[in-house]
Structures are given as C-alpha cells and as structure tokens.
Amino acid sequence: MAQSLSLLYTGHIHGDLWLLPRLHTFLRRLMQPTDAYLLLDTGGACSEQVWHCRATGGRSCLVALDGLGYHAANVEGALDANRREQLEAQVTLGLVDAAQAWQPPGSEILVALEPRQTAHRLQICLRPAERTRLDGKALWLGEVQAGQVGAARLELGATPRLTRAQVHDMPRNTPPNPGIAGLVEFIESEARRVTSDRSGKGSIRSA
C-alpha cells in the first residue's frame, strides 16, 4: 500500500452537467503523476430542480462522475432502493450512504458517510464538514461548492498524518474536455429518452 495518499473532491454540483467537461480538465491539472489518488464527491451531485435529474431519479450526474473516473460519491438521500440497484449495475463508482460504505480494492481505507467502529487504517468521511481535519484515523473533508475542488494529502504511517488541505477555485477560462462533453451529450439524450418513455422505466445506459 502507498505510504502517502492524495485526495481531490467536489460537492454541490446540483445537476450542472456542463460544468463537468471543464472540471475534468481542471482535475487533471491538479493531479501529480507520482501520487496515489482518490477522487470523491461529498454529495449534492443532482438536484430535483434539474430536468435530467428528475427524469433519471438522481442518476444522471452520478453516471457522469463515474465517466470522469470518480472512485466514490455520497448518495445519501439521492437514490431510492430501485434506482440505486439499477445504478450499481451500470457504474464502478462507490455509492456511499448511511447503510453502505466503500473500500478501495486491496487497501486498508474505508470511505463512509461518518466514522465507524472499524480497524481500517484510515476512514474518509463523505458527510461534508466545516473544515478538513483528521480526527484520529477519521478524515473529515471541508465543504466545497460547485466550481471548487478540495485537495488533501496524507502520510499513512502507523498513525495517519494530514500534511496539506486546501480548496482550489476552477479558473473561468478552463477549457472543456471534448470526451467528457460527448459523455454529457449522451447522458442528456438518454434522459430525454427516459422522459419520452411513457412507462417511466427507462434507464441510462453507460456510454
């Protein structure tokens, strides 16, 4: 297991799919090629106020985050049991809520909504906190807004140590990634198909 870990995380995207092509470009700029990374979302990916979120039962933005390479997302209150089951069959994204956590394969790290009684080397909590802090072996992530990326770096010795925590604002002139723009177009077209399906039982297919 790597002795250091870097995290990048977002939150409160609220269904803004067209933010994501630019966000993808910005995330790649922030990543150092020598680091081990986890890419996380702390919740609020979709919004009932946005048409494609309503059409897909909250899955549209989560499918997009999966396409961006996110490892896990806080989905507390965002998916009913049926929608969650459908989404789990379509994505590799870890869907974290009060009942279910996610563990990176082969690691001693647990990504959960809040700390649990566990022997894991590190727990990462996806319920946003006022600030990023390490409480024993539990890492809380400070809240960020759409267009921001939170970053944290830890040393994973016998006791984890938080060595850096900051929030980056995405520059307005960040160019969109064409591949992610194509994914967004696909997701919107699938959401329109679901909307036009009289039975209301259509599902987003992965690209």
Salt bridges, closest charged atoms under 4 A:
ASP35 OD2 - ARG153 NH1 2.76
GLU88 OE2 - ARG84 NE 3.06
ASP97 OD2 - ARG84 NH1 2.70
GLU114 OE2 - ARG127 NE 2.81
GLU143 OE2 - HIS12 NE2 2.55
GLU188 OE1 - ARG192 NH2 3.78
GLU190 OE1 - ARG193 NH2 3.19
GLU190 OE2 - ARG205 NH2 3.24
